[in-house]
């Protein structure tokens, strides 16, 4: 991609071709900035003329705050969202980054590179020098083959659609600009546990995809300042550049789902208003805000390509993200249930969706891979900002802005998770309260602060002098109380005892009964001890761990002896004591069960829970483990200091 060279591209949605070069970036961005401001000014004038009537009928999305001191507070209704989208749409065909790969492809490639960097200890120095691959630079290089169609699984108890299955296809060509990737080490046989471990997804990395790097921009490559930058400074700019290019990929994928699916007349004729709201939620709002965010990022990049920053822009947009992401993420369970119901019961809906998915614009990716994009994107931005914090010089304004953005993103994600958890908890408590009878003192179940920690059947070992030496009981462990029940027909429960969690204690018990080794543990409540048995060792350890909450906080500076494992296949928790993991996330291991469960603490946020061993791989390199701890320690230290 030489300087002044024009590149012919095709937009994802409409197939309209355009030409652009990096030299045109300033003109393109200034054009879009003027168009965006004119639209804003015209909207403000209309609101002043119409007074409070216009404001009352709008959906308020943005609120002014200290973090938005440089921004205008908007009241965005349907007309406003369309105006902003149209304004950006006129310019996006000339964007340097808009015509990049789909976000699904970017995300998979980036995660696989991170997995490989953790696995290949012998070639670590190579991967430390390679930036994370981003969207492909338009060039004469042949594009990599599109990924195979990845059908997403059904609703829980089957794995959630966040966890895409991977085709594992590889291509043989390599880019001349990079060293060929070393052959990964042979995978060790997995501990026997259902389901069996598949081949490592890191083998599915496409070797032909030429990443779009900051250092490949002609203005950067040809600048005398480039040679003056240290390696750490270059890596920092590459990570910040990835924020821009990955947002461009994200916007392209959002355009496809909105223009191709949401606006489909065939699909719209088959959906009721309620089903449409549950299925597509606020995707149009998410797209509009994402394009606005991308516009600001590109303006900043154009203003100073050698020393641009992005974290202050991210921080200012967090309040806006919150207005659309929290409702969208909270709607997840309704979205999943609606999609599955329509696919099962409405054959017309199924046929139209499958027909739309076969379109070339989707690149063989299913609708549900587009619907989960906001879940993946907000988490990815947080991880990118964490990488920026790791590489930013201490005691600088850039570090302050990076930590501020990281904290705001963590708060946004936590609020989304809390909103989802609260909604599900209230629904389950209401359902349970209608199916419970009390033989002991009655306990009101429905409470906004009550959360389910773990539930399930266990076997109580009785007095051997009695005729019945054991009985099946059911435990509901909440964050404040434990219910001990007998499971009746029709899904009903008879509560025979309950106790506050502050009075509970559980301990492992190693005894032999009837010449068989049982998975036994003792549960102490209300001044008595119950001897309980589970079917598997994993269930026993999980009950003991759940009752023993809260767990002590891990000190990363003293965690050198912990085993570290990385996620090689995304996992979504089905129970509250399980830990959802995205590919490439790293955990510190506390304990493992013989039936294939691992309890660990996620390095990125110190959340603790259980994950199937089949989704994990041990990090063998001491150097990699030490680097992971140092990075995590820097994040926590920097966060606590500001």
N, C-alpha and C positions, 0 to 999 in steps of 0.2 A: 504494500500500500504506500506508494510514493507520494511526495508532496505535490499538491495540485492535481493529482489524479482523481478523476470522477469515478463514482461507483454506481452501478445500476442495481436497484433493489426493488423488492416487491413487498408491499404491506401485507400483514397477516390477514386482515379482514376483507379488503376489497380488491386485491390484486392490482392496485394502481402502481405503476412504476414511477420512480423518480431518481434523480441523480443528486449526489452531494459529495462534498469533500470536507476535510477537517478545516480548510481555510474558510469555509462558509459558516462555521459554527457561530461566530459572533453575530453575523447578519441574521441568521435564523433565530437565535435566542432573543435578540433585540426586537425582531418582528413579533414574536410571540408575546414578549413582555408588553409591548404597546397594545396588542390586541386584547390581552387579558385585562389590562388596566382600563381600556376603553369600555369593555363590557361591564366592569365593576362600576365605573362612573355612571354609565347609562342606567344600571340597576339602582344605584343610590338616588339618582334624580327621579326615577319613577316612584320610589318609595316615599320621597319627600312630597310628591304631588298627591299620592293616594293616602298619605297619613297612616294612621294605625290600622286601617282595614287591611291593607296589603300585608302588613307584618303579622297580623293575627292569623291569616289563613296560610302562612308559610310554616314549614317544618324547620324549627331552629336546630341547626347542626353545629355551628361554631359559636363559642362564647369568648368574649374578651378576657384575657388573663394577663398576669405579669409576664408569663412565658411568651405571650403573643404580642409583646409591646411594639414590635416592628411590623405587625400584620394588621389588616383590617378585619373587624368582626363582621361576618356575613350571616344573613338569614337566607339560607338556601332552600328554595322550593324546587319543584320539578322543572320550571322554566329556567331557573338559575343554573341548575345542574346541566341542563341541555346546552345553555349558552356557553358555559365554561368548557364542556366537552367539545362542542363544535369549534370554539376558538382554538383549543389545543389541537384538535383534529386537523385544522387547516395547515398547521405548522409541523405536525409530527412526521409527515412524509419526508421532511428535510432534516429530521433529527439524526444526529450521528449515531445514536444508540438505539433508537426505536426498532429498527429492523434487525434485531438480534434474535437469538434462539428463544424458544418458548421457556417460560420460567421452570416448568417441570424438568426440562432437559438441563438447564443451568443448575438447578438444585441437586439433581442426581449426580451430575459430574463433579460439582464442588464437594459434596459429601463423600463421594468415592475417593477423591484425591486426599481428603483429610484422613480417611480410614487408612489409605495406603501409606501416608506419612507417619502414622502411628505404628504401622506393622513392620515396615522395612527398616529395621535398626541399622543394618549394614550400609544402607544408602541414605541415611538420615541427612547427611550434609547436602546431598543433591536436592532433597525435597525442601530443605530449609531455604534454598536459593530460589525455588520455583514458587511464584505467586499462585494463589488459588485460581484455577481456570475460570474465565468468565465467558461472556457471550462472544461468539466467533467474529473475528474481524472480516468484513467483506473483502475477499481477495480471489485470486484465481484458483486457490486451493479447492478441491472438490469437497462439497459438504459431506459430513458423515451421514450414514444411513439413519432414517428416523427410527426411534425406539419401537420395539414391538408393542402392539396393543396390550395394555395392562389392565385387565378387568379387575375392578375393586371388589373386595369381599362384601358379604352381607353384614347386617347389623349385629351388635353384640348378641349372644356370646361369641360370635365369630369376630375376627379382628376388624377393627374400625378402618374406614377407608383411608385414614392417614397413612397406613402401612401399605405401600404399593409393592406388588411383587415385581421382580426384575427379570428381564429376559436373559440377561447374561451374555448378550451378543457382543463380540469384539471385532475390531477392524484391524487390519494388518499394517496399514500405512502409518507413517509418523511424520510430524512436522519437522522440517529441516532446522527450525529455530531452536529446538529443544533436544536435550539428550534423550535417547530412547529410555522408556521406563524399565527398570530392572525387573526380572522375573520375581514375583512374590514368592515367599517361602511356602513350602508345602504345609497345608493345613493339618493340624494335629487331629486325630480322631476325637470326636465329641463324646462327652460323657453320655452313656445311654440314657436317654430321656425323651419322651414324646413331646413335640414332634421331632423327627430326626433333623440334624443340622444340614442345611443345603450347602452347596459350594459358596464360598465367600463372595458377596456381591462386588467386592473390589475388582474382581476379574472382569466385570462388565464395563470397565472404563474404556471409552472410545479413544484410541490413540491418534486418530486422524484429526481431532477437533483442534483447530488453532485458536488459542485463547486470545481475547482482546485485552491487551495490557496497556497500562498508562504509558509505559516506556516506549510503546510502539507508535504513539501519536507523533507525527512528524515534527510538530512544534516542540515537543519534549525531546525527542531523539536528537534533533538538530540544534538544541539550545546549549550554549556554553555552560549554563548553570547546572545542567544535568550531571556533568562530570564532577562538579563540586559537592554533590550530595553523597552522604554516607550510605552504606547498604541499609542501615536501619531506616533512614529517611526515605529511601526508595520503597522499601517494603510498606511503610506507613502510607505513602501516596498510592500504592497499588491497592491496599485494602480500602481506602477511601474511594478510589476509582471503581472498585467492585460494587460499592453502594449504588453508584450511578448506573452502571451497566446492568446490574441485577434488577434494579427498579425498572429499567427500560424493558427487560424481559418480562417482568411481572405485568407491566402495563399492556404489553402485547397480548399476553395470555388473557388478561381481563377483557381486552377488546374483543377477543374471540368469543369468550363465554357470553358477553353481553350482546354483541352484534349477531352472533350465529345461533345462540340458544335462547337467551331471554327475549330477543326481539323476533323470534321465529313465529310467523303467523300460524303455521301448522301446529306447532306446540301450544301456542296460546289458545287455540280453539278447543283443546282437550283439557285445559286446566280451569278449575274454579278460581275465583279471586283468592280464597283462603289458601288453596294448594299452591298457587303462584307465589303468594307472599312467603309461605313456609319454605318453598323450594329455592327461590332465588333471593329471598330476604332483601338486603340493601346492597346488592352487587353494583348497581348503577352508581350509588353514592360512593362506594369503595373505589370504583374506577375513577370517578371525577376527582376525588381527593388525591389519588395516586398520581394522576396526570399533573395535578397542580404541584405536588411534591417533586415529581421528576423535573418539571419546568424550573423550579428553584435550584435544584441540584445542577442542572445544566448551565444555568446562569452563573452560578458560583464557579464552576469549572472553567467556563469561558473567561471569567474575569481574571484568573491567575492560574494557568495550567500547571505551573511549576510548584506552587505552594498553596493550593486550594484546600479548604477544610469543609466538612459536611455536618459535624455534630451539632453546631448551633442551629442549623436548619432543621435537623431531626428533632431537637428539643422543642423548637417553636411549633412543629407540626404534631407533637404528641397529643395535645389537647384535641386537635382535629381528628387524629386517628381514633381517639377514644370514642368520639361521638358516633362513629360508624362501625368500628371493630368490635366493641363490647356487645352491641346488639346482634351483630352478625355471628359472633362466636357463641353467644348465649343461645341463639336459635339453632345451634348444631343438632340437638337431639330431635327437634321437630323436622329439620331438613332431612336428616337421615331416615326417619320414620316415613316421611312423606314420599321420598324417592323410592324406598323399598316397596311401599304399599302400591304406588302407581306402577312400578315395574312388574309387580306380581299380579295385580288385579286389572290393569288397564292395558290391554294388548295394543291398542292404538297408540298410546303413549310410548310403549316399548318400541314399536316399529319406527315411530318418528325419531326418537332419540338415537336408535341404532343407525338410522339413515343419516342423521346429522353428524354422528360420530365418524361415519365413513368418508365424510368430506375431506378433501386434501388440506383444507385450512386447519383441521384439528390434528394433523400429523399422527393419526391413528391413536390419539389419546382419548379416553372416555370422558363423559361429562363430569363424573364425580371427581376426576383428577383436577378439573377446573374449579369445582365447588369448594374444594378444600384449600385452595391457594391462599386465602387470607389467613388461615391457621398457620400455614407454613411460613408466610412472608414475615409476619410480625415477630415470630421467633428468630428468623434468620437475621433480621435487622439488628435484634439485640445481640446476637452472636458476633456480627460484624463490628458493632460498636465496642464490644468487649475486646476484640482484636485490635481496634484502634487504641483503646486505653492501654493495652499491653505495650504498644509501640510508641506511645506519645511521651515526650520528655516530661519529667516530673516538674512540678511547681511552675507550670506555664498556663496561660489562658486557654490554650488548646486542651490541656488535660482537664481543666475545670469544666469546659463545655462538653467534653467527651463523657466525663463522669455524670454530669447532669443529664445528658441524653440517656445514658445507660440506666440511671435510676428511674427516670420517667417511663422508659420502656418496660422495666421490670414491674413498676407499679401498674402499668396498663395491663400487662399480661396477668398479674396477680388479681386485679379486679375482674378480668374476664373469667379466670378460673374460679374465683369466689362466687361470681354470679351464676356460673354453670353449676357449681356444687350446691349452692343454696337452692336453686330451682329444682334440681334433681332430689335433694334431701327432703324438701317440703312435700314433693309429690310422693316419694316413697314412705314418708312418715304418715301422711294422710291415708295412703293405701294400707299400711300396716295397722294403723289404729282401728281400722274397720274390720280387721281380721284377728284381733287379739282379745282374749278373755283373761281376767286376773283371778288366780286362786289366792294370791297374797294381796298386800296393800296395793291399791290402784295407783298407777303412775301416769299422769298426762304425757302423751308421747309427742304431740305436735309442738315444736318450738323452733323459731327461726335460727337459734344459735346451735341447735343440735345437728350433729353430722355423724353419719354411719362410718365406722372405722373398718369393721369386718363382721361378716355373718357366715353361719354355716353349721352343719350338724357335727356333733362329736358323740362319742360313746362314754357314758359314765359307768365306771366300775363300782359295783355295789358291794355291800357286806356279803362275804362268801358264806355266811351262816344262813342267808336267806335263799329262798328257792330261785329267785331271779338274780343272777350275779351281775347283770349289766342291763342298761337301758339306753335308748337313743334320746339325746336331748339336743336342743337347738339354741345356739348362742347368737344374740344380737349385741355387738359391742359398739356403743356410741362414744363420742368424745367426752360424755359426762356420766353415762350409766351403762351397766350391763344387764341384759335381760336373759334369764335362764328359763327356757320354755320346753313344752312337749309339743311336737309337731302333730297336728290332727289332720283328718281328711278335709279336702276342699281348700287346702292352703291356709288353714286357720292355726293359731297358736294359743296354747294355754300357759300363761306365765306362772311359774311356780316359785320364782325368787328373782330379786333384782337388788343391785347394790351400786353405789357411786364408784366411779373409777378410782377415786382417791383411796378407797379401801380395798382395792384389788391387788393381788400379787400372784405371779405365775413363775413356776420354776420347772426345770427339766427333771425327769424322773427316769432312772435307768434300773428297771427290775424286770424279771422274767415271770410271766404268768402262763400257766398251762404249758410250760416248756417252750413257749414262743416269745420272741422279743417283740414287745408292743411299742408303738409310738406313744408313750405315756408322758403326761405332765400333770403337775398339781396346780389347781386353781384355788386360791384362798379368798373367800368372801364371807362377810357377815359372821366372822369368827369361826368358820368351819372350812375344812379342806375337801375339795372334790378331786378324785383321781379320774382323769379324763384320758381317752385314747382317740387317736385319729387314724385314718387309713394310710396316710403317707407321712414321711418325716418332714416334708415341706410344710404340710398343714400344721404339724406340731410346732415347728420353729416359728411359723408366721403368727400363730396364736400367742406364743410366749412373747414375741417381739411387739405385737399389737397391744397386749396388756401392759407391757413395760414402758409405754410412752409416758412422757416425752423423753426422747433419747438425748444424750449429751451432744453438744455441738462439736463437730470435728475441727481440730486445730491442724491446718494444713502444714504448718511448720514442723509438726511432729508426726507426720503421716507417711514417712518414708517406707515403713514396713508393710503398708497396706498393699494388697494386690490391686492392680488397676485393670479394668476391662473396658473395651469400647463396643458401642452398639454397631452391629453390621447389618441389622434389619430392624426397621422402625417397629416399635411396640407401643400399643395404646392400652392403658390400664382398664381392666374390667371391674376390679374391686378397689376399694379406697386405699388399701394398704399396698397396692401395686404402683410401680413407678413407670410412667410413660417416658419413652426415650425416642429421640430422632437419631437417624444414622449419624455416626461419628461422635456422638456424645460419649463422655468418659465418666465412669463411676469408680469410687473406692469401695472395695468389697469388704463387707463385715462378716458374712457367713454364707455358706452354700449348703444346699440339701442334696441328699443322695438321689432324689427324683427330679433334679434339674431346675431348681429355683435358686436365684442369687439375690441376696439383700445387699444393697449398696447405697451410697450417697453420691448424687450427681455433682460433679465438680463445679459446674457452672453456677449453681444456685443453692447447694447444700440440701436439696430435697432428698428424702430418704424413702426407699420402698423396695419392692420385690419385682424382679424381671426374669423371664425364662432364660436359662443359660443358652438355649438354641439361638437367641438373638444377640449373643455377646461373644467376644473374642478377647483372650488375655493379651495384655500388652507386655511383651517379653523384654523389651529394651529398657535397661536401667536409665539410660540417658533420656529417653522419651518420658519415662515416669517422672524423673526429676524436673524436666522442663514443664510437664503438666502441672506439677505442684507449685512450681515457681510462678507460673502464669496465674493460677488460681489464687495464690497468696497475694500477688500484686493487685488483682482485681479487688479482693476483699479489703486489703490494706488501703488502697486508694479510695474505695467507697466509704470506709469508716473515717477517713481523714477529712473529707469534704462534706 
